[in-house]
Amino acid sequence: MNGPKDDDDNHANQLNSNNDAYWQSRGEDERPDDWQERTDADEED
């Protein structure tokens, strides 16, 4: 059963580049091996 806490957890996970949900919400199957380099590059844009 989903509730407000589950929704909050999912939202937080989708904003956390260290979490698979972040990458899945962006079309990836899971967190890539080079996830740190990719997120660092996004922050520089």
Biopython code that builds the backbone (N, CA, C, O; Angstrom):
import numpy as np
from Bio.PDB.StructureBuilder import StructureBuilder

atoms = [
    (1, "MET", "N", (0.836, -1.181, 0.000)),
    (1, "MET", "CA", (0.000, 0.000, 0.000)),
    (1, "MET", "C", (0.879, 1.241, 0.000)),
    (1, "MET", "O", (1.768, 1.371, 0.841)),
    (2, "ASN", "N", (0.640, 2.149, -0.931)),
    (2, "ASN", "CA", (1.420, 3.377, -1.024)),
    (2, "ASN", "C", (0.764, 4.476, -0.205)),
    (2, "ASN", "O", (-0.461, 4.584, -0.156)),
    (3, "GLY", "N", (1.568, 5.265, 0.419)),
    (3, "GLY", "CA", (1.077, 6.388, 1.197)),
    (3, "GLY", "C", (1.968, 7.585, 0.983)),
    (3, "GLY", "O", (2.887, 7.541, 0.165)),
    (4, "PRO", "N", (1.708, 8.655, 1.712)),
    (4, "PRO", "CA", (2.500, 9.879, 1.556)),
    (4, "PRO", "C", (3.997, 9.669, 1.794)),
    (4, "PRO", "O", (4.817, 10.268, 1.098)),
    (5, "LYS", "N", (4.366, 8.831, 2.763)),
    (5, "LYS", "CA", (5.791, 8.599, 3.021)),
    (5, "LYS", "C", (6.441, 7.908, 1.830)),
    (5, "LYS", "O", (7.553, 8.261, 1.437)),
    (6, "ASP", "N", (5.750, 6.921, 1.251)),
    (6, "ASP", "CA", (6.289, 6.243, 0.069)),
    (6, "ASP", "C", (6.472, 7.219, -1.079)),
    (6, "ASP", "O", (7.468, 7.152, -1.800)),
    (7, "ASP", "N", (5.524, 8.122, -1.256)),
    (7, "ASP", "CA", (5.634, 9.137, -2.310)),
    (7, "ASP", "C", (6.817, 10.050, -2.050)),
    (7, "ASP", "O", (7.565, 10.383, -2.970)),
    (8, "ASP", "N", (6.990, 10.458, -0.791)),
    (8, "ASP", "CA", (8.119, 11.325, -0.430)),
    (8, "ASP", "C", (9.444, 10.608, -0.648)),
    (8, "ASP", "O", (10.395, 11.198, -1.159)),
    (9, "ASP", "N", (9.508, 9.328, -0.258)),
    (9, "ASP", "CA", (10.736, 8.546, -0.445)),
    (9, "ASP", "C", (11.073, 8.429, -1.930)),
    (9, "ASP", "O", (12.225, 8.605, -2.325)),
    (10, "ASN", "N", (10.070, 8.134, -2.746)),
    (10, "ASN", "CA", (10.284, 8.003, -4.182)),
    (10, "ASN", "C", (10.774, 9.321, -4.772)),
    (10, "ASN", "O", (11.693, 9.334, -5.591)),
    (11, "HIS", "N", (10.171, 10.416, -4.363)),
    (11, "HIS", "CA", (10.577, 11.732, -4.860)),
    (11, "HIS", "C", (12.035, 12.007, -4.482)),
    (11, "HIS", "O", (12.820, 12.463, -5.314)),
    (12, "ALA", "N", (12.388, 11.732, -3.242)),
    (12, "ALA", "CA", (13.761, 11.947, -2.790)),
    (12, "ALA", "C", (14.732, 11.068, -3.570)),
    (12, "ALA", "O", (15.809, 11.521, -3.957)),
    (13, "ASN", "N", (14.354, 9.816, -3.800)),
    (13, "ASN", "CA", (15.223, 8.903, -4.545)),
    (13, "ASN", "C", (15.431, 9.379, -5.976)),
    (13, "ASN", "O", (16.522, 9.224, -6.525)),
    (14, "GLN", "N", (14.399, 9.954, -6.588)),
    (14, "GLN", "CA", (14.515, 10.435, -7.959)),
    (14, "GLN", "C", (15.396, 11.675, -8.058)),
    (14, "GLN", "O", (15.831, 12.032, -9.153)),
    (15, "LEU", "N", (15.663, 12.333, -6.943)),
    (15, "LEU", "CA", (16.547, 13.496, -6.929)),
    (15, "LEU", "C", (17.966, 13.150, -6.489)),
    (15, "LEU", "O", (18.841, 14.015, -6.476)),
    (16, "ASN", "N", (18.196, 11.892, -6.130)),
    (16, "ASN", "CA", (19.479, 11.439, -5.616)),
    (16, "ASN", "C", (20.216, 10.664, -6.708)),
    (16, "ASN", "O", (19.843, 9.536, -7.029)),
    (17, "SER", "N", (21.257, 11.264, -7.275)),
    (17, "SER", "CA", (21.969, 10.645, -8.393)),
    (17, "SER", "C", (22.674, 9.347, -8.007)),
    (17, "SER", "O", (23.142, 8.622, -8.884)),
    (18, "ASN", "N", (22.757, 9.044, -6.728)),
    (18, "ASN", "CA", (23.355, 7.793, -6.262)),
    (18, "ASN", "C", (22.319, 6.672, -6.207)),
    (18, "ASN", "O", (22.648, 5.553, -5.814)),
    (19, "ASN", "N", (21.086, 6.949, -6.590)),
    (19, "ASN", "CA", (19.991, 5.988, -6.467)),
    (19, "ASN", "C", (19.519, 5.536, -7.841)),
    (19, "ASN", "O", (19.445, 6.341, -8.769)),
    (20, "ASP", "N", (19.200, 4.253, -7.975)),
    (20, "ASP", "CA", (18.705, 3.725, -9.251)),
    (20, "ASP", "C", (17.454, 4.470, -9.724)),
    (20, "ASP", "O", (17.273, 4.666, -10.926)),
    (21, "ALA", "N", (16.593, 4.885, -8.799)),
    (21, "ALA", "CA", (15.349, 5.575, -9.179)),
    (21, "ALA", "C", (15.646, 6.878, -9.920)),
    (21, "ALA", "O", (14.880, 7.275, -10.799)),
    (22, "TYR", "N", (16.740, 7.542, -9.578)),
    (22, "TYR", "CA", (17.156, 8.760, -10.281)),
    (22, "TYR", "C", (17.375, 8.455, -11.755)),
    (22, "TYR", "O", (16.871, 9.158, -12.631)),
    (23, "TRP", "N", (18.128, 7.405, -12.011)),
    (23, "TRP", "CA", (18.479, 7.052, -13.387)),
    (23, "TRP", "C", (17.297, 6.453, -14.127)),
    (23, "TRP", "O", (17.126, 6.703, -15.321)),
    (24, "GLN", "N", (16.477, 5.666, -13.441)),
    (24, "GLN", "CA", (15.301, 5.084, -14.070)),
    (24, "GLN", "C", (14.316, 6.167, -14.483)),
    (24, "GLN", "O", (13.665, 6.044, -15.521)),
    (25, "SER", "N", (14.197, 7.228, -13.686)),
    (25, "SER", "CA", (13.291, 8.317, -14.043)),
    (25, "SER", "C", (13.819, 9.133, -15.223)),
    (25, "SER", "O", (13.107, 9.966, -15.783)),
    (26, "ARG", "N", (15.069, 8.884, -15.587)),
    (26, "ARG", "CA", (15.686, 9.564, -16.725)),
    (26, "ARG", "C", (15.929, 8.612, -17.887)),
    (26, "ARG", "O", (16.714, 8.912, -18.786)),
    (27, "GLY", "N", (15.254, 7.462, -17.870)),
    (27, "GLY", "CA", (15.282, 6.545, -19.001)),
    (27, "GLY", "C", (16.359, 5.489, -18.985)),
    (27, "GLY", "O", (16.481, 4.730, -19.946)),
    (28, "GLU", "N", (17.142, 5.413, -17.933)),
    (28, "GLU", "CA", (18.174, 4.381, -17.823)),
    (28, "GLU", "C", (17.590, 3.166, -17.109)),
    (28, "GLU", "O", (16.586, 3.276, -16.406)),
    (29, "ASP", "N", (18.229, 1.998, -17.293)),
    (29, "ASP", "CA", (17.785, 0.794, -16.599)),
    (29, "ASP", "C", (18.202, 0.799, -15.133)),
    (29, "ASP", "O", (17.480, 0.308, -14.266)),
    (30, "GLU", "N", (19.372, 1.358, -14.874)),
    (30, "GLU", "CA", (19.915, 1.422, -13.519)),
    (30, "GLU", "C", (21.001, 2.480, -13.485)),
    (30, "GLU", "O", (21.301, 3.101, -14.505)),
    (31, "ARG", "N", (21.592, 2.688, -12.319)),
    (31, "ARG", "CA", (22.668, 3.670, -12.199)),
    (31, "ARG", "C", (23.867, 3.201, -13.018)),
    (31, "ARG", "O", (24.361, 2.095, -12.802)),
    (32, "PRO", "N", (24.344, 4.026, -13.959)),
    (32, "PRO", "CA", (25.496, 3.624, -14.776)),
    (32, "PRO", "C", (26.791, 3.620, -13.957)),
    (32, "PRO", "O", (26.881, 4.265, -12.912)),
    (33, "ASP", "N", (27.776, 2.890, -14.443)),
    (33, "ASP", "CA", (29.062, 2.823, -13.754)),
    (33, "ASP", "C", (29.733, 4.192, -13.661)),
    (33, "ASP", "O", (30.447, 4.473, -12.698)),
    (34, "ASP", "N", (29.505, 5.041, -14.660)),
    (34, "ASP", "CA", (30.136, 6.363, -14.678)),
    (34, "ASP", "C", (29.199, 7.453, -14.142)),
    (34, "ASP", "O", (29.285, 8.608, -14.559)),
    (35, "TRP", "N", (28.311, 7.084, -13.224)),
    (35, "TRP", "CA", (27.288, 8.009, -12.743)),
    (35, "TRP", "C", (27.880, 9.273, -12.132)),
    (35, "TRP", "O", (27.304, 10.351, -12.281)),
    (36, "GLN", "N", (29.015, 9.166, -11.447)),
    (36, "GLN", "CA", (29.601, 10.356, -10.824)),
    (36, "GLN", "C", (30.084, 11.351, -11.874)),
    (36, "GLN", "O", (29.860, 12.555, -11.746)),
    (37, "GLU", "N", (30.743, 10.848, -12.904)),
    (37, "GLU", "CA", (31.221, 11.735, -13.962)),
    (37, "GLU", "C", (30.036, 12.388, -14.683)),
    (37, "GLU", "O", (30.085, 13.570, -15.024)),
    (38, "ARG", "N", (28.985, 11.618, -14.907)),
    (38, "ARG", "CA", (27.818, 12.142, -15.619)),
    (38, "ARG", "C", (27.096, 13.207, -14.799)),
    (38, "ARG", "O", (26.636, 14.204, -15.356)),
    (39, "THR", "N", (26.991, 13.013, -13.498)),
    (39, "THR", "CA", (26.313, 14.025, -12.685)),
    (39, "THR", "C", (27.200, 15.250, -12.514)),
    (39, "THR", "O", (26.694, 16.371, -12.468)),
    (40, "ASP", "N", (28.518, 15.059, -12.420)),
    (40, "ASP", "CA", (29.427, 16.206, -12.350)),
    (40, "ASP", "C", (29.326, 17.050, -13.616)),
    (40, "ASP", "O", (29.344, 18.279, -13.545)),
    (41, "ALA", "N", (29.222, 16.409, -14.757)),
    (41, "ALA", "CA", (29.104, 17.128, -16.030)),
    (41, "ALA", "C", (27.784, 17.892, -16.083)),
    (41, "ALA", "O", (27.751, 19.014, -16.586)),
    (42, "ASP", "N", (26.704, 17.317, -15.581)),
    (42, "ASP", "CA", (25.411, 17.999, -15.572)),
    (42, "ASP", "C", (25.441, 19.243, -14.693)),
    (42, "ASP", "O", (24.806, 20.247, -15.015)),
    (43, "GLU", "N", (26.169, 19.182, -13.592)),
    (43, "GLU", "CA", (26.250, 20.316, -12.684)),
    (43, "GLU", "C", (27.049, 21.479, -13.293)),
    (43, "GLU", "O", (26.829, 22.636, -12.933)),
    (44, "GLU", "N", (27.961, 21.178, -14.199)),
    (44, "GLU", "CA", (28.780, 22.214, -14.816)),
    (44, "GLU", "C", (28.018, 22.982, -15.898)),
    (44, "GLU", "O", (28.387, 24.110, -16.225)),
    (45, "ASP", "N", (26.968, 22.390, -16.454)),
    (45, "ASP", "CA", (26.195, 23.044, -17.537)),
    (45, "ASP", "C", (25.459, 24.263, -17.062)),
    (45, "ASP", "O", (24.772, 24.915, -17.849)),
]
sb = StructureBuilder()
sb.init_structure("model")
sb.init_model(0)
sb.init_chain("A")
sb.init_seg("    ")
for serial, (resi, resn, name, xyz) in enumerate(atoms, 1):
    if name == "N":
        sb.init_residue(resn, " ", resi, " ")
    sb.init_atom(name, np.array(xyz, "f"), 0.0, 1.0, " ", f" {name:<3s}", serial, name[0])
structure = sb.get_structure()
